[in-house]
Amino acid sequence: MPNYLNSKNEKSVYLYVYGDDYAAIDFSRNYNPQVVYEEMCSNGETHKIIDENEYIELRIIEFDKVDSTFVDWIKDNLCDYDQLKGRDIIEVQPVQST
C-alpha cells in the first residue's frame, strides 16, 4: 500500500494557476512552471501576475508531502475538464534551502 503520510517532513509544492478562461492552458503552453517557480522564489514572491497576451495569476502553495497519484486521481475524478482549463495546480520541485 502506498504511503500517503508525511513521515520525513517533506513537502509538496504547487503553482496554483488561475486567471482568464484558459489561464492554465496558456501557462502550460507558454511557460516552464519550474523556471517560473524558481524565479518567484529568488525574487521573494509568493504571488505573481502575468498580464501580457493573457491574464494569469500564480500563487505558490505548499502542503505536507502529497502522493502525485492522489492528485491525479482528484483531477481525473473530481474536477471538470473545462474548469481545469482556467485554473489548475502544477507540481514543482521545491527549491532547496542552503
Biopython code that builds the backbone (N, CA, C, O; Angstrom):
import numpy as np
from Bio.PDB.StructureBuilder import StructureBuilder

atoms = [
    (1, "MET", "N", (0.842, -1.179, 0.000)),
    (1, "MET", "CA", (0.000, 0.000, 0.000)),
    (1, "MET", "C", (0.888, 1.243, 0.000)),
    (1, "MET", "O", (1.854, 1.316, 0.760)),
    (2, "PRO", "N", (0.561, 2.234, -0.860)),
    (2, "PRO", "CA", (1.378, 3.449, -0.900)),
    (2, "PRO", "C", (1.338, 4.187, 0.435)),
    (2, "PRO", "O", (0.356, 4.121, 1.174)),
    (3, "ASN", "N", (2.414, 4.881, 0.718)),
    (3, "ASN", "CA", (2.490, 5.669, 1.946)),
    (3, "ASN", "C", (2.061, 7.093, 1.643)),
    (3, "ASN", "O", (2.798, 7.843, 1.002)),
    (4, "TYR", "N", (0.866, 7.474, 2.103)),
    (4, "TYR", "CA", (0.366, 8.825, 1.892)),
    (4, "TYR", "C", (0.723, 9.741, 3.055)),
    (4, "TYR", "O", (0.393, 10.926, 3.024)),
    (5, "LEU", "N", (1.375, 9.227, 4.058)),
    (5, "LEU", "CA", (1.704, 10.016, 5.234)),
    (5, "LEU", "C", (3.056, 10.687, 5.061)),
    (5, "LEU", "O", (3.939, 10.181, 4.368)),
    (6, "ASN", "N", (3.193, 11.805, 5.689)),
    (6, "ASN", "CA", (4.415, 12.580, 5.593)),
    (6, "ASN", "C", (5.347, 12.167, 6.727)),
    (6, "ASN", "O", (5.348, 12.791, 7.788)),
    (7, "SER", "N", (6.128, 11.134, 6.511)),
    (7, "SER", "CA", (6.979, 10.620, 7.574)),
    (7, "SER", "C", (8.331, 11.321, 7.655)),
    (7, "SER", "O", (9.035, 11.161, 8.652)),
    (8, "LYS", "N", (8.714, 12.088, 6.644)),
    (8, "LYS", "CA", (10.036, 12.715, 6.623)),
    (8, "LYS", "C", (9.952, 14.239, 6.625)),
    (8, "LYS", "O", (10.942, 14.910, 6.333)),
    (9, "ASN", "N", (8.806, 14.783, 6.945)),
    (9, "ASN", "CA", (8.617, 16.233, 6.931)),
    (9, "ASN", "C", (8.894, 16.822, 5.553)),
    (9, "ASN", "O", (9.337, 17.967, 5.450)),
    (10, "GLU", "N", (8.646, 16.071, 4.514)),
    (10, "GLU", "CA", (8.810, 16.571, 3.163)),
    (10, "GLU", "C", (7.582, 17.386, 2.797)),
    (10, "GLU", "O", (6.550, 17.316, 3.465)),
    (11, "LYS", "N", (7.708, 18.157, 1.731)),
    (11, "LYS", "CA", (6.565, 18.942, 1.303)),
    (11, "LYS", "C", (6.350, 18.783, -0.196)),
    (11, "LYS", "O", (7.265, 18.451, -0.949)),
    (12, "SER", "N", (5.126, 19.028, -0.594)),
    (12, "SER", "CA", (4.766, 19.104, -1.999)),
    (12, "SER", "C", (4.510, 20.570, -2.301)),
    (12, "SER", "O", (3.835, 21.259, -1.537)),
    (13, "VAL", "N", (5.049, 21.046, -3.411)),
    (13, "VAL", "CA", (4.909, 22.446, -3.786)),
    (13, "VAL", "C", (4.219, 22.511, -5.144)),
    (13, "VAL", "O", (4.538, 21.762, -6.067)),
    (14, "TYR", "N", (3.266, 23.429, -5.233)),
    (14, "TYR", "CA", (2.489, 23.602, -6.461)),
    (14, "TYR", "C", (2.410, 25.072, -6.816)),
    (14, "TYR", "O", (2.481, 25.946, -5.953)),
    (15, "LEU", "N", (2.262, 25.322, -8.099)),
    (15, "LEU", "CA", (1.848, 26.635, -8.563)),
    (15, "LEU", "C", (0.348, 26.536, -8.799)),
    (15, "LEU", "O", (-0.109, 25.709, -9.588)),
    (16, "TYR", "N", (-0.410, 27.373, -8.119)),
    (16, "TYR", "CA", (-1.844, 27.471, -8.374)),
    (16, "TYR", "C", (-1.996, 28.513, -9.463)),
    (16, "TYR", "O", (-1.668, 29.684, -9.271)),
    (17, "VAL", "N", (-2.501, 28.075, -10.618)),
    (17, "VAL", "CA", (-2.602, 28.910, -11.803)),
    (17, "VAL", "C", (-4.072, 29.228, -12.038)),
    (17, "VAL", "O", (-4.911, 28.329, -12.084)),
    (18, "TYR", "N", (-4.378, 30.523, -12.189)),
    (18, "TYR", "CA", (-5.760, 30.929, -12.463)),
    (18, "TYR", "C", (-5.743, 32.274, -13.167)),
    (18, "TYR", "O", (-4.692, 32.905, -13.283)),
    (19, "GLY", "N", (-6.892, 32.711, -13.634)),
    (19, "GLY", "CA", (-6.975, 33.986, -14.346)),
    (19, "GLY", "C", (-8.050, 33.925, -15.397)),
    (19, "GLY", "O", (-9.204, 33.621, -15.097)),
    (20, "ASP", "N", (-7.673, 34.220, -16.663)),
    (20, "ASP", "CA", (-8.619, 34.160, -17.776)),
    (20, "ASP", "C", (-9.186, 32.756, -17.938)),
    (20, "ASP", "O", (-8.770, 31.820, -17.256)),
    (21, "ASP", "N", (-10.143, 32.627, -18.852)),
    (21, "ASP", "CA", (-10.813, 31.339, -19.068)),
    (21, "ASP", "C", (-9.850, 30.199, -19.374)),
    (21, "ASP", "O", (-10.102, 29.059, -18.984)),
    (22, "TYR", "N", (-8.753, 30.490, -20.063)),
    (22, "TYR", "CA", (-7.800, 29.452, -20.448)),
    (22, "TYR", "C", (-6.429, 29.678, -19.812)),
    (22, "TYR", "O", (-5.408, 29.304, -20.389)),
    (23, "ALA", "N", (-6.402, 30.278, -18.643)),
    (23, "ALA", "CA", (-5.143, 30.640, -17.998)),
    (23, "ALA", "C", (-4.231, 29.443, -17.773)),
    (23, "ALA", "O", (-3.030, 29.523, -18.032)),
    (24, "ALA", "N", (-4.781, 28.343, -17.297)),
    (24, "ALA", "CA", (-3.950, 27.165, -17.011)),
    (24, "ALA", "C", (-3.362, 26.582, -18.290)),
    (24, "ALA", "O", (-2.195, 26.191, -18.323)),
    (25, "ILE", "N", (-4.167, 26.526, -19.333)),
    (25, "ILE", "CA", (-3.672, 26.007, -20.615)),
    (25, "ILE", "C", (-2.611, 26.943, -21.184)),
    (25, "ILE", "O", (-1.552, 26.491, -21.621)),
    (26, "ASP", "N", (-2.889, 28.240, -21.182)),
    (26, "ASP", "CA", (-1.917, 29.213, -21.708)),
    (26, "ASP", "C", (-0.601, 29.146, -20.943)),
    (26, "ASP", "O", (0.474, 29.187, -21.540)),
    (27, "PHE", "N", (-0.690, 29.046, -19.630)),
    (27, "PHE", "CA", (0.538, 28.977, -18.832)),
    (27, "PHE", "C", (1.337, 27.724, -19.182)),
    (27, "PHE", "O", (2.549, 27.794, -19.381)),
    (28, "SER", "N", (0.658, 26.579, -19.258)),
    (28, "SER", "CA", (1.355, 25.318, -19.565)),
    (28, "SER", "C", (1.998, 25.345, -20.944)),
    (28, "SER", "O", (3.065, 24.763, -21.143)),
    (29, "ARG", "N", (1.364, 26.009, -21.889)),
    (29, "ARG", "CA", (1.899, 26.074, -23.250)),
    (29, "ARG", "C", (3.066, 27.037, -23.393)),
    (29, "ARG", "O", (3.990, 26.791, -24.168)),
    (30, "ASN", "N", (3.023, 28.135, -22.646)),
    (30, "ASN", "CA", (3.951, 29.232, -22.898)),
    (30, "ASN", "C", (5.065, 29.417, -21.863)),
    (30, "ASN", "O", (5.983, 30.208, -22.074)),
    (31, "TYR", "N", (4.984, 28.695, -20.757)),
    (31, "TYR", "CA", (5.963, 28.898, -19.691)),
    (31, "TYR", "C", (6.432, 27.562, -19.134)),
    (31, "TYR", "O", (5.729, 26.555, -19.218)),
    (32, "ASN", "N", (7.622, 27.574, -18.566)),
    (32, "ASN", "CA", (8.138, 26.407, -17.861)),
    (32, "ASN", "C", (7.829, 26.622, -16.377)),
    (32, "ASN", "O", (8.422, 27.496, -15.745)),
    (33, "PRO", "N", (6.904, 25.831, -15.812)),
    (33, "PRO", "CA", (6.497, 26.049, -14.421)),
    (33, "PRO", "C", (7.654, 26.042, -13.427)),
    (33, "PRO", "O", (7.675, 26.851, -12.500)),
    (34, "GLN", "N", (8.610, 25.143, -13.608)),
    (34, "GLN", "CA", (9.735, 25.060, -12.682)),
    (34, "GLN", "C", (10.571, 26.334, -12.716)),
    (34, "GLN", "O", (10.971, 26.852, -11.673)),
    (35, "VAL", "N", (10.831, 26.830, -13.911)),
    (35, "VAL", "CA", (11.630, 28.053, -14.067)),
    (35, "VAL", "C", (10.895, 29.247, -13.450)),
    (35, "VAL", "O", (11.502, 30.053, -12.745)),
    (36, "VAL", "N", (9.603, 29.357, -13.713)),
    (36, "VAL", "CA", (8.818, 30.463, -13.148)),
    (36, "VAL", "C", (8.814, 30.377, -11.625)),
    (36, "VAL", "O", (8.991, 31.386, -10.942)),
    (37, "TYR", "N", (8.613, 29.173, -11.095)),
    (37, "TYR", "CA", (8.621, 28.981, -9.640)),
    (37, "TYR", "C", (9.957, 29.401, -9.040)),
    (37, "TYR", "O", (9.987, 30.119, -8.041)),
    (38, "GLU", "N", (11.059, 28.962, -9.639)),
    (38, "GLU", "CA", (12.384, 29.301, -9.118)),
    (38, "GLU", "C", (12.652, 30.801, -9.194)),
    (38, "GLU", "O", (13.271, 31.365, -8.292)),
    (39, "GLU", "N", (12.186, 31.456, -10.272)),
    (39, "GLU", "CA", (12.323, 32.913, -10.373)),
    (39, "GLU", "C", (11.512, 33.603, -9.276)),
    (39, "GLU", "O", (11.979, 34.568, -8.671)),
    (40, "MET", "N", (10.299, 33.109, -9.020)),
    (40, "MET", "CA", (9.473, 33.683, -7.960)),
    (40, "MET", "C", (10.179, 33.553, -6.613)),
    (40, "MET", "O", (10.210, 34.501, -5.829)),
    (41, "CYS", "N", (10.744, 32.381, -6.349)),
    (41, "CYS", "CA", (11.447, 32.163, -5.081)),
    (41, "CYS", "C", (12.643, 33.090, -4.947)),
    (41, "CYS", "O", (12.852, 33.685, -3.890)),
    (42, "SER", "N", (13.428, 33.216, -6.006)),
    (42, "SER", "CA", (14.618, 34.068, -5.931)),
    (42, "SER", "C", (14.246, 35.536, -5.763)),
    (42, "SER", "O", (15.043, 36.315, -5.239)),
    (43, "ASN", "N", (13.046, 35.930, -6.200)),
    (43, "ASN", "CA", (12.573, 37.308, -6.038)),
    (43, "ASN", "C", (11.757, 37.501, -4.764)),
    (43, "ASN", "O", (11.274, 38.601, -4.495)),
    (44, "GLY", "N", (11.604, 36.433, -3.978)),
    (44, "GLY", "CA", (10.838, 36.527, -2.741)),
    (44, "GLY", "C", (9.338, 36.654, -2.964)),
    (44, "GLY", "O", (8.628, 37.171, -2.101)),
    (45, "GLU", "N", (8.850, 36.192, -4.104)),
    (45, "GLU", "CA", (7.430, 36.307, -4.442)),
    (45, "GLU", "C", (6.679, 35.018, -4.109)),
    (45, "GLU", "O", (7.197, 33.918, -4.303)),
    (46, "THR", "N", (5.473, 35.164, -3.614)),
    (46, "THR", "CA", (4.570, 34.017, -3.462)),
    (46, "THR", "C", (3.362, 34.181, -4.368)),
    (46, "THR", "O", (2.562, 33.257, -4.513)),
    (47, "HIS", "N", (3.225, 35.352, -4.978)),
    (47, "HIS", "CA", (2.120, 35.664, -5.885)),
    (47, "HIS", "C", (2.700, 36.435, -7.059)),
    (47, "HIS", "O", (3.552, 37.306, -6.882)),
    (48, "LYS", "N", (2.233, 36.109, -8.263)),
    (48, "LYS", "CA", (2.749, 36.777, -9.461)),
    (48, "LYS", "C", (1.611, 36.921, -10.456)),
    (48, "LYS", "O", (0.760, 36.039, -10.568)),
    (49, "ILE", "N", (1.598, 38.028, -11.174)),
    (49, "ILE", "CA", (0.624, 38.249, -12.244)),
    (49, "ILE", "C", (1.374, 38.363, -13.558)),
    (49, "ILE", "O", (2.344, 39.111, -13.675)),
    (50, "ILE", "N", (0.912, 37.615, -14.538)),
    (50, "ILE", "CA", (1.423, 37.716, -15.907)),
    (50, "ILE", "C", (0.298, 38.341, -16.715)),
    (50, "ILE", "O", (-0.773, 37.752, -16.860)),
    (51, "ASP", "N", (0.541, 39.523, -17.233)),
    (51, "ASP", "CA", (-0.504, 40.248, -17.959)),
    (51, "ASP", "C", (0.060, 40.715, -19.291)),
    (51, "ASP", "O", (0.223, 41.910, -19.540)),
    (52, "GLU", "N", (0.349, 39.743, -20.132)),
    (52, "GLU", "CA", (0.894, 40.070, -21.453)),
    (52, "GLU", "C", (-0.213, 39.837, -22.482)),
    (52, "GLU", "O", (-1.114, 40.667, -22.604)),
    (53, "ASN", "N", (-0.168, 38.741, -23.215)),
    (53, "ASN", "CA", (-1.241, 38.421, -24.157)),
    (53, "ASN", "C", (-2.418, 37.755, -23.467)),
    (53, "ASN", "O", (-3.512, 37.673, -24.024)),
    (54, "GLU", "N", (-2.186, 37.283, -22.255)),
    (54, "GLU", "CA", (-3.202, 36.615, -21.462)),
    (54, "GLU", "C", (-3.086, 37.120, -20.033)),
    (54, "GLU", "O", (-2.080, 37.730, -19.670)),
    (55, "TYR", "N", (-4.103, 36.871, -19.221)),
    (55, "TYR", "CA", (-4.044, 37.273, -17.816)),
    (55, "TYR", "C", (-3.950, 36.009, -16.978)),
    (55, "TYR", "O", (-4.874, 35.197, -16.944)),
    (56, "ILE", "N", (-2.813, 35.857, -16.299)),
    (56, "ILE", "CA", (-2.557, 34.669, -15.491)),
    (56, "ILE", "C", (-2.068, 35.117, -14.116)),
    (56, "ILE", "O", (-1.193, 35.976, -14.002)),
    (57, "GLU", "N", (-2.644, 34.524, -13.081)),
    (57, "GLU", "CA", (-2.138, 34.744, -11.725)),
    (57, "GLU", "C", (-1.562, 33.436, -11.225)),
    (57, "GLU", "O", (-2.075, 32.359, -11.527)),
    (58, "LEU", "N", (-0.490, 33.544, -10.456)),
    (58, "LEU", "CA", (0.183, 32.377, -9.895)),
    (58, "LEU", "C", (0.343, 32.576, -8.399)),
    (58, "LEU", "O", (0.653, 33.673, -7.936)),
    (59, "ARG", "N", (0.133, 31.522, -7.662)),
    (59, "ARG", "CA", (0.410, 31.513, -6.224)),
    (59, "ARG", "C", (1.180, 30.237, -5.915)),
    (59, "ARG", "O", (0.857, 29.166, -6.429)),
    (60, "ILE", "N", (2.189, 30.360, -5.080)),
    (60, "ILE", "CA", (2.908, 29.179, -4.612)),
    (60, "ILE", "C", (2.133, 28.643, -3.417)),
    (60, "ILE", "O", (1.846, 29.370, -2.466)),
    (61, "ILE", "N", (1.800, 27.356, -3.482)),
    (61, "ILE", "CA", (1.119, 26.712, -2.358)),
    (61, "ILE", "C", (1.923, 25.480, -1.961)),
    (61, "ILE", "O", (2.445, 24.760, -2.812)),
    (62, "GLU", "N", (2.010, 25.251, -0.655)),
    (62, "GLU", "CA", (2.787, 24.127, -0.130)),
    (62, "GLU", "C", (1.928, 23.303, 0.812)),
    (62, "GLU", "O", (1.103, 23.832, 1.557)),
    (63, "PHE", "N", (2.140, 22.007, 0.761)),
    (63, "PHE", "CA", (1.452, 21.065, 1.632)),
    (63, "PHE", "C", (2.478, 20.076, 2.166)),
    (63, "PHE", "O", (3.572, 19.941, 1.618)),
    (64, "ASP", "N", (2.110, 19.383, 3.247)),
    (64, "ASP", "CA", (2.894, 18.216, 3.609)),
    (64, "ASP", "C", (2.900, 17.307, 2.391)),
    (64, "ASP", "O", (2.009, 17.408, 1.547)),
    (65, "LYS", "N", (3.863, 16.439, 2.282)),
    (65, "LYS", "CA", (4.034, 15.586, 1.103)),
    (65, "LYS", "C", (2.715, 14.934, 0.689)),
    (65, "LYS", "O", (2.052, 14.275, 1.490)),
    (66, "VAL", "N", (2.351, 15.130, -0.575)),
    (66, "VAL", "CA", (1.136, 14.566, -1.152)),
    (66, "VAL", "C", (1.550, 13.626, -2.272)),
    (66, "VAL", "O", (2.391, 13.973, -3.102)),
    (67, "ASP", "N", (0.969, 12.453, -2.297)),
    (67, "ASP", "CA", (1.262, 11.487, -3.350)),
    (67, "ASP", "C", (0.712, 12.015, -4.680)),
    (67, "ASP", "O", (-0.467, 12.361, -4.761)),
    (68, "SER", "N", (1.542, 12.080, -5.713)),
    (68, "SER", "CA", (1.103, 12.620, -7.004)),
    (68, "SER", "C", (0.012, 11.771, -7.637)),
    (68, "SER", "O", (-0.799, 12.289, -8.405)),
    (69, "THR", "N", (-0.026, 10.480, -7.333)),
    (69, "THR", "CA", (-1.098, 9.616, -7.831)),
    (69, "THR", "C", (-2.440, 10.076, -7.271)),
    (69, "THR", "O", (-3.454, 10.037, -7.967)),
    (70, "PHE", "N", (-2.445, 10.511, -6.017)),
    (70, "PHE", "CA", (-3.666, 11.017, -5.391)),
    (70, "PHE", "C", (-4.129, 12.300, -6.080)),
    (70, "PHE", "O", (-5.317, 12.461, -6.356)),
    (71, "VAL", "N", (-3.199, 13.208, -6.357)),
    (71, "VAL", "CA", (-3.543, 14.458, -7.031)),
    (71, "VAL", "C", (-4.120, 14.156, -8.409)),
    (71, "VAL", "O", (-5.128, 14.747, -8.797)),
    (72, "ASP", "N", (-3.497, 13.247, -9.152)),
    (72, "ASP", "CA", (-4.018, 12.858, -10.467)),
    (72, "ASP", "C", (-5.416, 12.280, -10.355)),
    (72, "ASP", "O", (-6.277, 12.570, -11.186)),
    (73, "TRP", "N", (-5.651, 11.467, -9.338)),
    (73, "TRP", "CA", (-6.975, 10.872, -9.140)),
    (73, "TRP", "C", (-8.015, 11.964, -8.883)),
    (73, "TRP", "O", (-9.116, 11.921, -9.432)),
    (74, "ILE", "N", (-7.662, 12.940, -8.050)),
    (74, "ILE", "CA", (-8.570, 14.058, -7.768)),
    (74, "ILE", "C", (-8.922, 14.786, -9.064)),
    (74, "ILE", "O", (-10.092, 15.050, -9.338)),
    (75, "LYS", "N", (-7.910, 15.102, -9.849)),
    (75, "LYS", "CA", (-8.152, 15.828, -11.105)),
    (75, "LYS", "C", (-9.008, 15.012, -12.070)),
    (75, "LYS", "O", (-9.890, 15.559, -12.732)),
    (76, "ASP", "N", (-8.752, 13.706, -12.152)),
    (76, "ASP", "CA", (-9.483, 12.851, -13.090)),
    (76, "ASP", "C", (-10.921, 12.577, -12.658)),
    (76, "ASP", "O", (-11.805, 12.434, -13.503)),
    (77, "ASN", "N", (-11.159, 12.503, -11.355)),
    (77, "ASN", "CA", (-12.465, 12.062, -10.880)),
    (77, "ASN", "C", (-13.330, 13.138, -10.233)),
    (77, "ASN", "O", (-14.551, 12.993, -10.177)),
    (78, "LEU", "N", (-12.724, 14.206, -9.747)),
    (78, "LEU", "CA", (-13.500, 15.213, -9.035)),
    (78, "LEU", "C", (-13.473, 16.595, -9.685)),
    (78, "LEU", "O", (-14.204, 17.493, -9.267)),
    (79, "CYS", "N", (-12.645, 16.766, -10.693)),
    (79, "CYS", "CA", (-12.559, 18.065, -11.362)),
    (79, "CYS", "C", (-13.136, 17.963, -12.766)),
    (79, "CYS", "O", (-13.025, 16.931, -13.429)),
    (80, "ASP", "N", (-13.741, 19.028, -13.193)),
    (80, "ASP", "CA", (-14.291, 19.123, -14.538)),
    (80, "ASP", "C", (-13.185, 19.597, -15.484)),
    (80, "ASP", "O", (-12.440, 20.519, -15.155)),
    (81, "TYR", "N", (-13.080, 18.978, -16.640)),
    (81, "TYR", "CA", (-12.037, 19.329, -17.606)),
    (81, "TYR", "C", (-12.083, 20.819, -17.962)),
    (81, "TYR", "O", (-11.042, 21.470, -18.046)),
    (82, "ASP", "N", (-13.295, 21.359, -18.172)),
    (82, "ASP", "CA", (-13.410, 22.769, -18.530)),
    (82, "ASP", "C", (-12.903, 23.671, -17.408)),
    (82, "ASP", "O", (-12.331, 24.728, -17.675)),
    (83, "GLN", "N", (-13.107, 23.266, -16.164)),
    (83, "GLN", "CA", (-12.615, 24.035, -15.029)),
    (83, "GLN", "C", (-11.085, 24.058, -15.026)),
    (83, "GLN", "O", (-10.477, 25.085, -14.726)),
    (84, "LEU", "N", (-10.467, 22.924, -15.361)),
    (84, "LEU", "CA", (-9.011, 22.829, -15.332)),
    (84, "LEU", "C", (-8.337, 23.624, -16.452)),
    (84, "LEU", "O", (-7.120, 23.808, -16.433)),
    (85, "LYS", "N", (-9.121, 24.096, -17.426)),
    (85, "LYS", "CA", (-8.560, 24.961, -18.463)),
    (85, "LYS", "C", (-8.196, 26.327, -17.889)),
    (85, "LYS", "O", (-7.216, 26.946, -18.303)),
    (86, "GLY", "N", (-8.988, 26.779, -16.942)),
    (86, "GLY", "CA", (-8.800, 28.109, -16.398)),
    (86, "GLY", "C", (-8.054, 28.158, -15.079)),
    (86, "GLY", "O", (-7.437, 29.172, -14.754)),
    (87, "ARG", "N", (-8.103, 27.068, -14.311)),
    (87, "ARG", "CA", (-7.393, 27.030, -13.025)),
    (87, "ARG", "C", (-6.940, 25.606, -12.758)),
    (87, "ARG", "O", (-7.671, 24.643, -12.990)),
    (88, "ASP", "N", (-5.721, 25.500, -12.266)),
    (88, "ASP", "CA", (-5.138, 24.183, -12.044)),
    (88, "ASP", "C", (-3.986, 24.336, -11.055)),
    (88, "ASP", "O", (-3.555, 25.450, -10.755)),
    (89, "ILE", "N", (-3.501, 23.219, -10.560)),
    (89, "ILE", "CA", (-2.279, 23.212, -9.770)),
    (89, "ILE", "C", (-1.240, 22.417, -10.545)),
    (89, "ILE", "O", (-1.530, 21.363, -11.111)),
    (90, "ILE", "N", (-0.034, 22.943, -10.556)),
    (90, "ILE", "CA", (1.067, 22.308, -11.273)),
    (90, "ILE", "C", (2.177, 22.058, -10.264)),
    (90, "ILE", "O", (2.672, 22.989, -9.630)),
    (91, "GLU", "N", (2.561, 20.806, -10.122)),
    (91, "GLU", "CA", (3.604, 20.468, -9.154)),
    (91, "GLU", "C", (4.967, 20.933, -9.649)),
    (91, "GLU", "O", (5.309, 20.784, -10.822)),
    (92, "VAL", "N", (5.728, 21.495, -8.731)),
    (92, "VAL", "CA", (7.110, 21.900, -8.999)),
    (92, "VAL", "C", (7.991, 21.299, -7.919)),
    (92, "VAL", "O", (7.512, 20.907, -6.855)),
    (93, "GLN", "N", (9.266, 21.232, -8.204)),
    (93, "GLN", "CA", (10.215, 20.690, -7.223)),
    (93, "GLN", "C", (10.629, 21.807, -6.274)),
    (93, "GLN", "O", (11.030, 22.879, -6.728)),
    (94, "PRO", "N", (10.540, 21.579, -4.966)),
    (94, "PRO", "CA", (10.894, 22.635, -4.017)),
    (94, "PRO", "C", (12.325, 23.117, -4.203)),
    (94, "PRO", "O", (13.229, 22.345, -4.523)),
    (95, "VAL", "N", (12.497, 24.392, -3.995)),
    (95, "VAL", "CA", (13.840, 24.980, -4.017)),
    (95, "VAL", "C", (14.524, 24.552, -2.732)),
    (95, "VAL", "O", (13.979, 24.726, -1.642)),
    (96, "GLN", "N", (15.694, 24.003, -2.859)),
    (96, "GLN", "CA", (16.447, 23.538, -1.692)),
    (96, "GLN", "C", (17.090, 24.720, -1.002)),
    (96, "GLN", "O", (17.822, 25.488, -1.627)),
    (97, "SER", "N", (16.824, 24.870, 0.278)),
    (97, "SER", "CA", (17.462, 25.960, 1.019)),
    (97, "SER", "C", (18.899, 25.557, 1.355)),
    (97, "SER", "O", (19.201, 24.387, 1.591)),
    (98, "THR", "N", (19.751, 26.543, 1.368)),
    (98, "THR", "CA", (21.173, 26.254, 1.618)),
    (98, "THR", "C", (21.554, 26.580, 3.038)),
    (98, "THR", "O", (22.709, 26.399, 3.425)),
]
sb = StructureBuilder()
sb.init_structure("model")
sb.init_model(0)
sb.init_chain("A")
sb.init_seg("    ")
for serial, (resi, resn, name, xyz) in enumerate(atoms, 1):
    if name == "N":
        sb.init_residue(resn, " ", resi, " ")
    sb.init_atom(name, np.array(xyz, "f"), 0.0, 1.0, " ", f" {name:<3s}", serial, name[0])
structure = sb.get_structure()
